[in-house]
Every structure is written in C-alpha cells, then in structure tokens.
C-alpha cells in the first residue's frame, strides 16, 4: 500500500481571531489524515490569531511585523519546502463558507495520481461550484523568493 503524500496546508493570517480557530478545526475534521500539517503564518497580528491557531492544533509561524499576505504566503511555502512537503495547499483564514473540503480533496487527487503534474489551481466560484485548472510541469520544483527553482 503506498504511503500517503505529505500535504501541508498554509494559511496566511492577519488579525483573524474571529475565524482562525473554526477554520483550523474545520480543516482537521474535514481533511484529517489527508494532510500532514496545518500551518498558520501570523503576519504581525495584534489580536489573538496566533494563540487561537496554536490552541486549535495548527503550527504557527509568526512574522513580527505586518508585511502583507504575499510575504506570509512565501514564509509558509519556505517552511513547507523545508519540511519536504510533496503538496502545499494554501487557503484563506476565513474559509468557513465552504460546504465541505471536497473541492480540496478533489484538487489533491490529480497531483497524487499524475506524477507529472506540478500544480493544480482551483477557485470557489459559488456555493458548491469549483473551477479547477491543471498545470503540468516537473514535479520536484519549489517556490522560493518569488521564482521557481528546483529543490535540492
């Protein structure tokens, strides 16, 4: 039986104390064993985002100052790269409008089934409808400093 792929969920967050606990709990319940880790990148929040995320079971990476979502996203990608993640799923901190995590499970499926795929991009269009695009390429590449480089 093949081992499960190492998927890490990265959630950039800034002052999301109202949503982050429910989001992390929802992801754990819906995705369970499909993911290795949930990582919340706290982008200099001044509220209890980091504390609530940690209490809910996420690993928290803290950025001392608010540099913006892009920097938090890149910090999460770098962490996942160092953890040797095979797949990285990025989500917003307030995803509770999703009726289920079925779109995310479906998004991971082509990556697991087709080793030539490098990326799958998906966007929730409206309740229950998802647009998904597959991008093929070379699997063992990583995202670093805003550019793609082969992982060593």
Secondary structure, 3 states (H helix, E strand, C coil): CCCCCCEEEEEEECCCCCCHHHHHHHHHHHHHHHCCEEEEEEECCCCCHHHHHHHCCCEEEEECCCCCHHHHHHHHHHHHHHCCCCEEEECCCCCCCCCCCHHHHHHHHHHHHCCCEEEEEEEEEECCEEEEEEEECCCCEEEECCEEEECC
